[in-house]
């Protein structure tokens, strides 16, 4: 006989309200239930044990010869009672119940894990979600966002407002814009007087190239390689996707599901941040490859993109050397971070990838160097005529 007592309950029409609490024990005679008013012993032979309740935490006991009685306990220790373990008829039932309980807990654990994992997976895939949400943004809204940012940039920048410069730049950029398979936007190109080797793009088709880049480039192909890269940032909506990713998971998911109103309201005033943003390594790599494809459609030699990256690499090394000179060993450490710690891809990696692509391109290519030479000459003339307007180097 088992010495264990288990807290139990019984259903029987003889109890007030049909149910009573009592003690439950297991003996050779069967399951013995005793309450203040009644008792019953249900034989082990023929007894049916089942799990029920939330997560299978209640053991129900019934017997076909005692249809008016139903016993149950939430004390799962009863399943390990030595009398039950020694009863051959109930051994298989107990094993099945344990397996069912493990299965129920496994399902519950899987559901809990899924509930926890879904937000984590969404956060980890914000870039992918932002790309889907960006396609819900109306082109007119994106164009307005870029126009606002461009207006704010022009307030503090030294823009070249010269019809001849604009005409020559358009002759160059038409080769690219006319080769776009499709575009949500009309592109606008500007030249800013700036001594840095740079260009940037804003949502909606606004692209700015610095005068220093135009003056230091050795060919039209180099300039067009840079501009193809910037155009690809626009067509891939990289700027807007950056803003969406920073807006938060809930608003992004809502936009993915078709309701972009909350997202639009949140980033409507984000134009100033577009002038300060940097792109991830994946965005930069994507713009490189899509820019190279655009060059091929426009029949522009992609080796110009390679040679310009080599210029950028030399400029980066010059800046590193200057930092090392000013800061010593500490400066050297700061300028030699491994690629995976940098915000943008290492220039070596980008050059190597572009070389691989250029090795498989096929001509003939267009020659726009006469137009490029005229553009360079015009910018030099403007800087000579109006030296005070140029940003100090």
N, C-alpha and C positions, 0 to 999 in steps of 0.2 A: 504494500500500500504506500502511496505517496504521502509524505508529511506536509506537502505544500498546499496552502489555501490561496485561492485566487479570487479577487474581487470580481463578481459577476452580476448578471441580470437575467431575468427570465420573463418571457411573454406567456401569459396564461389567462384565460377568461376569468379564473377564480380570484385574480388579484384586482385590487382597486385600480381603476384606469388601465387594467390589462397588463401591467408590468410591475415588477418588484425587484429590488436590489437584494443581494445576499452574498453568501460565500460559495465558491465552486471548488471542488476537489476532484481528483482522479484516483479511483481505486480499481481493484480487480473487478468489482461489480459494475463499474461504469462511471459516468460523469454524475457526481452528486451535487445537487444544488439545494441549499437551505436558506430560507428566508424566515422572517418572524412569524409568518402564518402558514407556509406550506413548504414541502420539500419533495424532491423527485430524484430518482436515479435512472439515467438513460444508459442502457447497456453499451459497452464498447463495440461489440459485434453489431455491425449494421449501421453504426453511427456515421453521420455525414458531417465532415468539417469543411467549412469554407471561410475564405477571407473576404472582408467587406469593409465598408467605411472609407474614409479618406486615406488614400495611399495604402489600403489593405491593412489597417492597423487594428481591426476587430476580428476575433475568431467567433464564428457562429457554429452552433452545435444543434443538430436536428436528428430525428430518427423516424423512419416510416411507421414504427409501431407506437409512437407517441406524437401523433400529428398535432395535438393540441398544445404541445410544449415547444418552445424555442429558447435555447440558452445562448448567451454571448458574453464574452469578456474582452476587455482591451488590454489585458495582461498577456503579452505574447510569450511570456516565459512558459505558459502552459504547453506550448508546442515542443518544449524540451523536457517535459515531464517524463521521468524514467518509466512510468507505467505505460504511457503511450508509446515510448520508444521500443518497449519490449513486446508490444502487441503487433503480431505479423500483419493483420488486416489493415491496420492504420499506418504502418510504416511507409508504404507507397504513397498514401494520401498526404502524409506529413511532408515527404520529399517534394511532392508536386506543389504543395502550398508554399514551401520555402522558395522553390524555383520561381513560382508566380510572384512572390513578394519581392525577390531580387529583380525580376523583370519589371515590376511596377516601379520600384525605386529607380531602376535604370532609365525608364521612360521619363519619370519625373525629373531626374538629373539632366537628361537630354533636353527637356523642355526648358528647364532653368538655364542651362548652358546656352541654349539658343536665344533665350530672352536677353541674356547678358551679351552674347556674341554679336547679335544683329547690330546694336549701336556701335560696337567696337569695329565691326567690319565696315559699317558705313563711314565711320571716321577715317579708317585706314584707306578707304576708297573715295575720299572726298574729291580727289582730282578727277576721277571718272564721273562722279555725280555732278561736279561742277561743269564738266563738258556737256552733259545732257541738259542741265539747267540752262546753260548759256544759249542753247538752241531755242529756248522758250522766250528769250529776250527779243523784242521787236527790233528790227534793223534801225528804224527811225530813232528809237530810244538810245541805242548804242551809239549812233552817229551824234546825237545831241550830247551824250556824255563825253565823247572825244572832242567835240567842238568846244565844250566848256573848259576842258583841261587845256586845250590848245590856246584858248583865249587867256587863261591864267599864265601859261608859259610865256606868251608874247609880251605880257606886261613887264617882265623882268629880263627878257632876252633881247639880244641885238639882231633883229631879223633883217635880212637883205630884201628890201622892197624895190626890186629893179625888174622892169618888164623883160629886158634882154636875158637876164639870168633865169627868170621864170620860163621864158620860151625855150632856152637851151636845155634846161633841166627837164622840161616836158618832152622834148624830142628824145631824150635818153629814156625817161621812165615810161613813155608810151610803148616801148618795146616789151616791157614787162606787163603792164596793165592790160594790153591788148592780147597777151598770151594767157591770161587767167581764164580757166575753163568757165568759171562763173564767179560772181562777186556780189555780196550783199551791199557793197558800198561803192561810192565814187571816191577815188583816191585823190588826196591833196598833198603835194610835196612842197617843202619849204627849206630854205637855206638859212641857218643861223650863224652869225659870226661867233665862233667859239674856238679856242686854241686846243681843244681836246679831240682826239681821234675817235669820233663817236657818231652815232645816229640812233634814233629811237622812233618808235611808232606808238600811236594812241588808238584806242578803239574808234571804229567808224571810218578809218581810212586816212588818218592824219599822220604823215611821216616827215620827220625833221632830220636833215643831214647837216653836220657841222662843216663850216668852211675849211677847217684844218684837214678834215678827211678828204675833201675834194682836192685840196692843194697838194696833199702828200700822196695821193693815189697815183699810180703810174700808168693806169689804163682805164678805159671805160668799163672793161670787164670787172675790174676790182670794185668800182663804185656800184655797178649793177649787181654784183654779188652781194654787197652789203644791203642794198635796197631790196633785193629779192628776199633776203633773210627777214628784213623788217616787215615787208608785205605779208610774209607768212605768219608773223606774229599776229597780224590783224585778221587774216582770213581764218586762222585757227582760234581766234577770240581769246588769246592768252591773257590779255589785260583784264577782260571781263571775267574770265575764269578765276583769276587771282582774287578779284573782288568778291566773287561768289563764294569761294572757299573760305574767305575770312568772315563772311556774313553769318555763318553758323549752320549746323546740321539741319535743324528743323526747317528753316526757310529754304535751304537748298532742296531738301526732300519734297517740300510743298511745290517748288518750281518744277522739279522732275515730274511730279504728278499732274502738272498742268496749271497750277495756280502760282503765277510769278508776281502777283501784286505785292506781297509782303517783301519779297526780295528786291523788287524795283524800288520800293519805298526806302528800304534800308540803305541801298548803295547809291541812291540818287544824288547824295551830296559827297560822294567819294571821289570826285574828279581830281582834287589835289593829290590824292594818294597815287594816282596813275603816274604822276611826274616823279615819284620817289621809288616806285616799285622796281624790283629785280625779278628775273625769271628763274625758275628752277632749272636744273640740269636737263630734265626731260623736255621742258619747253624749248630750251635753247637747241637741243639736239633735233627736236622736231622741226624747228624753224630752219636749221641748217639743211636738213634733208629735203624739206618741202621747197625751200628757196632754191636748192640745186635743181630740183625737178622743174621749177618755173623757168630757170635759166635755160634748160634744155628745150622747153616748149618755145621759148623766145629765140632760140638758136644763138645763145650767148655762151661763149667759152667759159666753162665752170672753173678753169684753172685760175681765173681772176679771183675767185673766192678764196682759193688756197693761198695765193700770194698775198692777199690782204690779211688773212689770218697770220701769216708770217710777219707782217708788219706789226700787227697787234702783239704778237709774241715778243718781238724786239722791244716794243714800247713797254710791255709789262716787265721785262727784264731790266730795262732802264729805270723804271720806277722802283723795282726791288733793290737795285744797286743803290739808289738814292736813300732808301729807307735804311739799308744796312750801313751806309756811310754815316747816317745821322744817329742810329740807335745801336750800332755795334752788333754783338752776338744775339742780343734779344731781338733786334730788328731782323736778323737773318732767319731766326726761328719763325718769326711771324710771317715771313714772305715765302716760306717753303712748306706750307701745309699740304698734306696729301690730298689727292683729288677728291676723295669721298667726303672730306671736310669742307670743301669749297662750295659756294652757292652756285657757281656756274661751272661748266665743264672745263677742265684744264685745256689750254690752248693746244698743247701737243696732241691730245686726243681728237680734238676737232679737226686739226690739220690732217691727221692721219686718215680720218674718216672721209674727208673731202678729197684727199688724194686717191683713195680707193674708188670713189664715185667718178672722179675725173678720168681715171684710167680706162673706164669703160664707155666714155661718151664718144659720140661720132659727129663729125662736122658735115657739111661746111658751116661756119659760124658767121654771124653778122659782124661788120666792122663799123663801130660807132665812135671811133677814136677822134675823128675830125670834129664831131660835135662836142666830145669831151674836152678836147684841147681848147676849143672856143670858150667853153664854160670856165675852164681854169683861167684862161686869159682875162675873161671878164671879171672874175672874182678878184684876181690880183690887181686889176685896174681900179676896182672899187675900193680896195683896201689902200691903194696908193692915194686915191682921191680923197678918201675920208678916213685917215688913220685914227683920228680921235674916237671914232665910233667902235673901233675894234676892242674887244676885251683884252686887257693886258695879259701878256704871257708870263 
